[in-house]
Amino acid sequence: MNLPNMLEAKKRSKNKVNYEYFNLDYSDKFKDKKYYIRTYGCQMNVHDSEEIKALLERIGFSETNTMEESDLVILNTCAVRENAHDKVFGFLGRCKHLKKEKKDLIICLCGCMAQEESVVNEVLNKHKYIDIVFGTHNINELPNMLLEKIDKLNINVKSIEGDVIEVGNLYKRDSKTSAWVNIMYGCDKFCTYCIVPYTRGKQRSRKSIDIINEVKYLKENGYKEITLLGQNVNAYGKDIENEINFSELLESVAKIGIERIRFVTSHPWDFTDEMIDIIAKYDNTMPYIHLPLQSGSDRILKLMGRRYTTEEYIKLYNKIKEKINNVAVTTDIIVGFPNETEEDFESTLNVVNTCKYDGAFTFIYSPRIGTPAASMEDKISLKEKEERLQRLNEIVNKYSLENNQKLIGSIQKVLLTDISEKDSKKLCGYTENMKLVNVECDKNLIGTIQNVEIIDAKSFSLDGIIE
């Protein structure tokens, strides 16, 4: 059975979960070929790359960490931030140089940038050496695209949104300890600054039985931690008739017994009391919530299309802190949204001073072509935006340090995941409430949960010793 027919059969029977890989037999075409993949952007992009790697290795490719050794270069791109765009264009310069040296090198552009028609046209006009373009909805077509390319059918593929194909466990996961589990794709919120609904499409939830079976599979294969993944996880199930909601899904997953469960990212509009109760009830649902604020000004929140007020947000924040023991809360904040006044910005600082977040991802607003906010008049200078960002970061970092210092002397359960980037003699891992800890210990402890005494604290990490 060829790949298109296999995918069609899989689509017709996608309620029957099968965790075997597709029986792809292209190894004679791609034997001894190597691929190099560069990933930009969010956790969803990282997980997409895990799927791409699995597909490539099932048809004969092997991964290389050296671009110069590769026969295939894939850029999995992000469209959310201007900085990510710039990095991709910078990296394409390296690709062009390598293509001159290796005429048979295949270069693919995929991900969210590949869903933006204007961006794709710009890229292909400037970088005509790119061989294949595919988006976020047709990753499974990559093997056929590669066959078409090497058989001299030099085409570029631009995906359109379609049904979700249930691919089971078709991933080459980067970790043997922690795993991403997609529960949905796309988003229906259409915040005025956000390109995601245009690049990843409307919300499409996976069936809960498929998600539950995937988590069972991961538990049986020794994974300690899973993260339920979606652009707006707590809206899960709203697009499927007679499907359970997110709090019910979270409880079903918790009952499987995997040791740690996390989820990202939540929208305050969809965060229910039932969700809070489930997190508080089950010890294996981790006490960590990422709750994007975006702005502390009601005027700006309305312009952003966020559907809540600061009063409603703080009320929700207080419920989370009151009901979930030892919970850590982080957030996203955009500085310099079109015509944000000093008063608007001060309102944001007031919310930060009220919530005293454990951490925050802070950004200067960058317009995304095609979004409503991109056409809004903006008279704020870049210098003023940069000064506001600096002031915000100083306050965020102060509270992050204070919250971390409270943990000195405590014993924390840390899942050790890798060798520390700061010190090769140490391992790093995360506490239950998502604090990064560096621990001097044996490398054989990677993949285990250890009791760690916290001995020092910085704004962005902790130091500890095995108890």
C-alpha positions as CSV (number, residue, x, y, z in Angstrom):
1,M,0.0,0.0,0.0
2,N,1.5,3.3,-0.9
3,L,1.7,6.3,1.5
4,P,-1.4,8.3,0.3
5,N,-3.6,5.1,0.5
6,M,-2.2,4.3,3.9
7,L,-2.9,7.8,5.2
8,E,-6.4,7.6,3.8
9,A,-7.0,4.3,5.5
10,K,-5.7,5.7,8.7
11,K,-8.0,8.7,8.4
12,R,-11.0,6.5,7.9
13,S,-10.2,4.4,11.0
14,K,-8.6,7.0,13.2
15,N,-10.7,5.9,16.3
16,K,-8.8,2.6,16.2
17,V,-5.5,3.6,17.8
18,N,-2.5,1.7,16.5
19,Y,0.9,2.6,17.9
20,E,2.9,0.8,15.3
21,Y,4.7,3.0,12.8
22,F,3.4,3.2,9.2
23,N,5.1,0.4,7.2
24,L,7.0,2.8,4.9
25,D,9.4,1.2,2.6
26,Y,11.5,3.9,0.9
27,S,14.8,2.8,2.5
28,D,16.3,1.9,-0.9
29,K,15.9,5.6,-1.9
30,F,17.2,7.2,1.2
31,K,19.6,4.6,2.6
32,D,22.7,6.2,4.2
33,K,21.2,9.7,3.8
34,K,21.4,12.2,6.7
35,Y,19.1,14.9,7.7
36,Y,19.6,18.1,9.8
37,I,16.7,19.9,11.4
38,R,16.6,23.3,13.0
39,T,13.5,24.2,15.1
40,Y,12.3,27.6,16.0
41,G,9.4,28.6,18.2
42,C,7.1,27.0,20.7
43,Q,6.6,23.5,22.2
44,M,4.2,22.7,19.4
45,N,7.0,23.3,16.8
46,V,9.4,21.1,18.9
47,H,6.8,18.3,18.9
48,D,6.2,18.7,15.2
49,S,9.9,18.2,14.7
50,E,9.7,15.0,16.7
51,E,7.1,13.8,14.2
52,I,9.2,14.9,11.2
53,K,12.3,13.0,12.6
54,A,10.2,9.8,13.0
55,L,8.9,10.0,9.4
56,L,12.4,10.6,8.0
57,E,14.0,7.7,10.0
58,R,11.3,5.3,8.9
59,I,12.2,5.9,5.3
60,G,15.9,5.4,5.7
61,F,17.4,8.8,6.9
62,S,19.5,9.2,10.0
63,E,20.0,12.3,12.0
64,T,23.1,14.4,12.1
65,N,23.9,17.3,14.4
66,T,26.2,18.8,11.8
67,M,24.6,20.7,9.0
68,E,27.6,20.2,6.6
69,E,27.2,16.4,6.8
70,S,23.5,16.5,5.8
71,D,21.8,15.5,2.6
72,L,18.6,17.2,3.8
73,V,18.2,20.4,5.8
74,I,14.8,21.2,7.3
75,L,13.9,24.6,8.9
76,N,10.8,24.2,11.1
77,T,9.8,27.8,11.5
78,C,7.8,30.1,13.8
79,A,5.6,33.0,12.8
80,V,4.7,34.5,16.2
81,R,7.7,36.8,16.8
82,E,9.7,39.1,14.5
83,N,12.9,37.8,16.1
84,A,12.1,34.2,14.9
85,H,11.6,35.5,11.4
86,D,14.9,37.2,11.4
87,K,16.7,34.1,12.7
88,V,15.2,32.0,9.8
89,F,16.4,34.5,7.2
90,G,19.8,34.6,8.8
91,F,20.0,30.8,8.7
92,L,18.9,30.6,5.1
93,G,22.1,32.5,4.2
94,R,24.1,29.5,5.5
95,C,21.9,27.1,3.5
96,K,22.6,29.1,0.3
97,H,26.3,28.8,0.9
98,L,26.1,25.1,1.6
99,K,23.9,24.5,-1.4
100,K,26.6,25.9,-3.7
101,E,29.0,23.3,-2.3
102,K,26.5,20.4,-2.3
103,K,24.4,20.5,-5.4
104,D,22.2,17.5,-4.4
105,L,21.4,19.0,-0.9
106,I,17.6,19.2,-0.4
107,I,16.4,22.2,1.6
108,C,12.9,22.2,3.1
109,L,11.0,25.1,4.8
110,C,8.1,24.1,7.0
111,G,6.2,25.2,10.1
112,C,4.2,28.3,10.7
113,M,6.0,30.6,8.3
114,A,5.2,28.2,5.6
115,Q,1.5,28.8,6.3
116,E,1.8,32.5,5.6
117,E,1.4,33.0,1.8
118,S,3.0,36.5,1.7
119,V,6.0,35.2,3.7
120,V,6.4,32.1,1.5
121,N,6.3,34.2,-1.6
122,E,9.0,36.5,-0.2
123,V,11.2,33.7,0.9
124,L,10.9,31.8,-2.4
125,N,11.6,35.0,-4.4
126,K,14.8,35.7,-2.5
127,H,15.8,32.0,-1.9
128,K,15.1,30.1,-5.1
129,Y,17.3,27.2,-4.0
130,I,14.6,26.1,-1.5
131,D,13.3,22.8,-2.8
132,I,10.2,21.9,-0.7
133,V,7.8,23.9,1.4
134,F,5.2,22.3,3.6
135,G,3.0,23.6,6.4
136,T,1.7,22.6,9.7
137,H,-1.2,20.4,8.3
138,N,0.6,18.1,5.9
139,I,3.7,16.9,7.7
140,N,2.8,13.3,6.8
141,E,3.2,14.1,3.1
142,L,6.9,14.7,3.5
143,P,8.1,11.2,2.3
144,N,6.2,11.7,-1.0
145,M,7.5,15.2,-1.4
146,L,11.0,13.9,-1.1
147,L,10.3,11.1,-3.6
148,E,8.9,13.7,-6.0
149,K,12.0,15.8,-5.5
150,I,14.6,13.1,-6.1
151,D,12.6,11.9,-9.1
152,K,13.1,15.4,-10.5
153,L,9.6,16.6,-10.0
154,N,10.8,19.8,-8.5
155,I,7.7,21.1,-6.8
156,N,7.0,23.3,-3.8
157,V,4.1,22.2,-1.6
158,K,1.9,24.7,0.3
159,S,-0.5,23.0,2.7
160,I,-4.1,23.8,3.3
161,E,-6.0,23.0,6.5
162,G,-7.7,19.7,6.6
163,D,-8.8,16.9,8.9
164,V,-6.5,15.9,11.7
165,I,-4.9,12.5,10.9
166,E,-4.4,10.4,14.0
167,V,-0.8,9.2,13.7
168,G,-0.6,7.5,17.0
169,N,2.9,7.4,18.4
170,L,4.8,8.4,15.2
171,Y,7.4,10.5,16.9
172,K,11.1,10.4,17.5
173,R,10.9,11.9,21.0
174,D,13.9,14.0,22.1
175,S,13.6,12.6,25.6
176,K,13.1,9.1,27.1
177,T,11.8,10.7,30.3
178,S,9.4,13.5,29.3
179,A,7.0,13.6,26.4
180,W,4.8,16.1,24.7
181,V,1.2,14.9,24.0
182,N,-0.8,16.9,21.5
183,I,-4.4,17.1,22.6
184,M,-5.5,19.7,20.0
185,Y,-4.4,21.7,17.0
186,G,-5.1,25.3,16.1
187,C,-7.0,28.0,17.9
188,D,-10.4,29.8,17.7
189,K,-9.6,32.8,19.9
190,F,-8.3,35.2,17.2
191,C,-6.5,37.6,19.6
192,T,-5.9,40.6,17.4
193,Y,-2.0,40.4,17.6
194,C,-1.8,36.6,17.1
195,I,-1.0,34.8,13.8
196,V,-1.5,31.3,15.2
197,P,-5.2,30.9,14.0
198,Y,-4.0,31.8,10.5
199,T,-0.9,29.5,10.5
200,R,-2.3,26.5,12.5
201,G,-5.9,26.8,11.6
202,K,-9.1,26.5,13.5
203,Q,-9.3,24.5,16.7
204,R,-9.3,20.7,16.2
205,S,-9.3,18.5,19.3
206,R,-8.1,14.9,19.2
207,K,-10.5,12.3,20.5
208,S,-10.0,11.7,24.2
209,I,-9.7,7.9,23.8
210,D,-6.7,8.4,21.5
211,I,-5.0,10.8,24.0
212,I,-5.6,8.5,26.9
213,N,-4.2,5.5,25.0
214,E,-1.1,7.5,24.0
215,V,-0.5,8.4,27.7
216,K,-0.9,4.7,28.6
217,Y,1.6,3.8,26.0
218,L,4.1,6.3,27.3
219,K,3.6,5.1,30.9
220,E,4.2,1.5,29.8
221,N,7.4,2.6,28.1
222,G,8.9,4.2,31.1
223,Y,8.1,7.9,30.7
224,K,7.9,9.8,34.0
225,E,6.3,13.0,32.7
226,I,3.9,14.1,30.0
227,T,2.8,17.6,29.0
228,L,-0.6,18.0,27.4
229,L,0.0,20.4,24.5
230,G,-2.2,22.8,22.6
231,Q,-2.4,26.5,21.6
232,N,-5.3,26.8,24.2
233,V,-5.5,23.5,26.1
234,N,-8.4,24.4,28.4
235,A,-10.7,24.9,25.4
236,Y,-10.2,21.2,24.6
237,G,-13.3,19.4,23.3
238,K,-15.4,22.4,22.6
239,D,-15.2,21.7,18.9
240,I,-16.3,18.0,19.1
241,E,-19.9,17.0,19.9
242,N,-20.3,14.7,22.9
243,E,-16.6,14.9,23.8
244,I,-15.4,15.4,27.4
245,N,-14.0,18.9,28.5
246,F,-10.5,19.6,29.6
247,S,-11.0,19.1,33.3
248,E,-12.5,15.7,32.6
249,L,-9.6,14.8,30.3
250,L,-7.1,15.9,32.9
251,E,-8.8,13.7,35.5
252,S,-8.8,10.7,33.1
253,V,-5.1,11.2,32.4
254,A,-4.3,11.6,36.1
255,K,-6.0,8.2,36.8
256,I,-3.6,6.4,34.5
257,G,-1.0,6.9,37.1
258,I,1.9,8.5,35.2
259,E,4.0,10.3,37.7
260,R,3.9,13.9,36.4
261,I,1.3,15.7,34.3
262,R,1.6,19.2,33.0
263,F,-0.2,21.2,30.4
264,V,0.4,24.4,28.3
265,T,-0.9,26.9,27.3
266,S,-4.0,28.0,29.1
267,H,-6.3,30.9,28.3
268,P,-7.8,32.7,31.3
269,W,-11.1,32.9,29.6
270,D,-11.5,29.1,29.6
271,F,-9.9,28.4,33.0
272,T,-12.7,26.8,35.1
273,D,-13.1,26.1,38.8
274,E,-13.4,22.4,37.9
275,M,-9.9,22.6,36.4
276,I,-8.5,24.0,39.6
277,D,-10.2,21.4,41.7
278,I,-8.8,18.5,39.6
279,I,-5.2,19.9,39.8
280,A,-5.6,20.3,43.6
281,K,-7.1,16.8,43.9
282,Y,-4.4,14.7,42.1
283,D,-0.8,14.6,43.3
284,N,0.4,13.8,39.8
285,T,-1.0,16.9,38.3
286,M,1.8,19.3,38.8
287,P,1.3,22.6,40.8
288,Y,2.5,24.8,37.9
289,I,0.2,27.0,35.8
290,H,1.2,29.2,32.9
291,L,-1.5,31.9,32.8
292,P,-0.8,34.6,30.1
293,L,-1.8,38.1,31.1
294,Q,-0.5,39.9,28.0
295,S,-1.5,43.3,29.5
296,G,-2.7,44.7,32.8
297,S,-4.7,47.5,31.1
298,D,-8.4,46.8,30.4
299,R,-8.3,49.1,27.5
300,I,-5.4,47.2,25.9
301,L,-6.9,43.8,26.7
302,K,-10.1,44.9,24.8
303,L,-8.0,46.0,21.8
304,M,-6.2,42.6,22.0
305,G,-9.5,40.7,22.0
306,R,-8.6,38.8,25.2
307,R,-12.1,38.6,26.6
308,Y,-11.3,39.2,30.3
309,T,-10.6,42.2,32.5
310,T,-7.7,42.6,35.0
311,E,-10.2,42.2,37.8
312,E,-11.4,38.8,36.5
313,Y,-7.8,37.7,35.9
314,I,-6.7,38.6,39.4
315,K,-9.7,36.8,40.8
316,L,-8.8,33.7,38.9
317,Y,-5.1,34.0,40.0
318,N,-6.2,34.2,43.6
319,K,-8.3,31.1,43.3
320,I,-5.4,29.2,41.9
321,K,-3.1,30.3,44.6
322,E,-5.6,29.6,47.4
323,K,-6.6,26.1,46.2
324,I,-3.5,24.5,44.8
325,N,-0.7,23.9,47.4
326,N,2.8,25.2,46.5
327,V,1.6,26.3,43.0
328,A,3.9,28.4,40.9
329,V,2.4,30.7,38.3
330,T,4.1,32.2,35.3
331,T,2.8,34.5,32.5
332,D,3.3,36.2,29.2
333,I,3.3,39.9,28.8
334,I,3.4,42.1,25.7
335,V,5.0,45.5,26.0
336,G,4.2,48.3,23.5
337,F,1.0,47.2,22.0
338,P,-0.2,49.9,19.5
339,N,-0.6,53.1,21.4
340,E,-0.1,51.7,24.8
341,T,0.1,54.7,27.1
342,E,2.3,55.1,30.1
343,E,-0.9,54.7,32.2
344,D,-1.6,51.4,30.4
345,F,1.9,50.2,31.1
346,E,1.7,51.2,34.8
347,S,-1.5,49.2,35.0
348,T,0.5,46.2,33.8
349,L,3.2,46.8,36.4
350,N,0.4,47.0,39.1
351,V,-0.8,43.5,38.1
352,V,2.8,42.1,38.2
353,N,3.2,43.7,41.7
354,T,-0.1,42.1,42.8
355,C,0.6,38.6,41.4
356,K,4.4,38.5,42.1
357,Y,4.8,35.9,39.4
358,D,7.4,33.1,39.6
359,G,8.5,34.1,36.1
360,A,7.3,35.8,32.9
361,F,8.0,35.7,29.2
362,T,8.1,39.3,28.1
363,F,8.1,40.7,24.6
364,I,8.0,43.9,22.7
365,Y,5.0,43.8,20.4
366,S,5.9,42.9,16.8
367,P,3.1,43.2,14.2
368,R,2.2,40.1,12.2
369,I,0.9,40.8,8.7
370,G,-2.7,39.6,8.3
371,T,-3.7,40.2,12.0
372,P,-6.0,43.1,13.0
373,A,-3.4,44.7,15.2
374,A,-1.0,45.0,12.3
375,S,-3.2,47.7,10.8
376,M,-3.5,49.7,14.1
377,E,-1.8,53.0,14.1
378,D,1.2,52.9,16.5
379,K,3.0,56.1,17.6
380,I,5.2,54.6,20.3
381,S,8.9,54.7,19.6
382,L,11.0,51.6,19.8
383,K,13.2,53.3,22.4
384,E,10.2,53.9,24.6
385,K,9.1,50.2,24.2
386,E,12.6,49.0,25.1
387,E,12.7,51.2,28.2
388,R,9.3,49.8,29.3
389,L,10.5,46.2,28.7
390,Q,13.6,46.9,30.8
391,R,11.5,48.3,33.7
392,L,9.1,45.3,33.5
393,N,11.9,42.7,33.5
394,E,13.5,44.3,36.5
395,I,10.3,43.8,38.5
396,V,9.7,40.3,37.1
397,N,13.2,39.2,37.9
398,K,12.9,40.6,41.5
399,Y,9.9,38.5,42.3
400,S,11.3,35.4,40.6
401,L,14.4,35.6,42.8
402,E,12.3,36.2,45.9
403,N,10.1,33.2,45.2
404,N,13.2,31.0,44.5
405,Q,14.9,32.2,47.7
406,K,11.9,30.9,49.7
407,L,12.9,27.4,48.7
408,I,16.4,27.5,50.2
409,G,16.7,24.7,52.8
410,S,13.6,22.9,51.5
411,I,13.5,19.4,50.1
412,Q,12.1,19.3,46.5
413,K,11.3,16.3,44.3
414,V,13.3,16.9,41.2
415,L,13.0,14.9,37.9
416,L,16.5,14.9,36.5
417,T,16.4,15.2,32.8
418,D,19.8,16.1,31.3
419,I,23.3,17.3,31.9
420,S,23.4,20.9,33.0
421,E,24.2,23.5,30.3
422,K,26.0,25.5,33.0
423,D,28.2,22.8,34.4
424,S,28.9,19.4,32.7
425,K,29.6,17.9,36.2
426,K,26.0,18.5,37.2
427,L,22.6,17.3,36.1
428,C,19.5,19.5,35.7
429,G,15.9,18.9,36.2
430,Y,12.6,20.4,37.4
431,T,10.7,20.6,40.7
432,E,7.1,19.8,40.7
433,N,6.3,23.5,40.4
434,M,8.6,23.8,37.4
435,K,11.7,25.4,39.0
436,L,15.0,24.5,37.2
437,V,17.5,22.9,39.6
438,N,21.2,22.1,39.0
439,V,22.4,19.1,41.0
440,E,25.9,17.7,41.3
441,C,25.3,13.9,41.1
442,D,25.9,10.8,39.0
443,K,24.8,10.9,35.4
444,N,23.1,7.5,35.9
445,L,20.4,9.4,37.8
446,I,19.1,10.9,34.6
447,G,15.4,9.9,34.3
448,T,14.9,9.5,38.0
449,I,13.0,11.6,40.6
450,Q,15.3,12.5,43.5
451,N,14.8,14.3,46.8
452,V,17.0,17.4,46.5
453,E,17.9,19.9,49.2
454,I,17.9,23.5,47.7
455,I,21.1,25.2,48.8
456,D,21.2,28.4,46.6
457,A,18.8,30.4,44.5
458,K,19.1,32.7,41.5
459,S,16.4,34.4,39.4
460,F,16.1,31.7,36.9
461,S,17.4,28.5,38.6
462,L,18.2,26.8,41.9
463,D,21.2,24.8,43.1
464,G,20.7,21.6,45.1
465,I,22.3,18.5,46.5
466,I,20.8,15.0,46.7
467,E,19.3,14.6,50.2
